[in-house]
Amino acid sequence: MARALRAAAGNAVGLFSRLQAPIPTLRASSTSQPLDQVAGSLWNLGRLNHVAIAVPDLEKAAAFYKNILGAQVSEAVPLPEHGVSVVFVNLGNTKMELLHPLGRDSPIAGFLQKNKAGGMHHICIEVDNINAAVTDLKTKKIRSLSEEVKIGAHGKPVIFLHPKDCGGVLVELEQA
């Protein structure tokens, strides 16, 4: 029994030392742009601005974050030009944007038809020069959902990048 315990301890020490060994760097393989191709010198990626969550009941979702979790929650703001009503949940280091359909042509209505309970819709990342970013991304064959930059929920220029070109995530770029 003692011999078996010593052997097991020796194996555990060997395993532990292997776990502490440096992990080799791996490059992901992709059919799209190489990972070492970075933003152009005319624009820079900034901080995460918000994570957008589509919700089937805006009042209920806002009440959860405000009354249960104690977050600062804005009033609902209708944005007819985007087909949504939004509530912002302030998290200190970033925000969450709660999205609810406004009108029958809302893109969020279609999302909620497929995801009845709601869910993550997109992430928003700030850029320091959105026009340069759009031009650069077009040269890198990254598609956007619109031809031109639009004014977003924060009153700043935004553009949405196609999820198929962004690892399955809808990415919104917003002028910082």
Helices and strands as residue ranges (DSSP letters): H 2-20, E 45-54, H 58-63, I 64-68, E 72-73, E 77-79, E 84-90, E 95-101, H 107-114, E 119-127, H 130-139, E 150-151, E 157-161, G 163-165, E 171-175
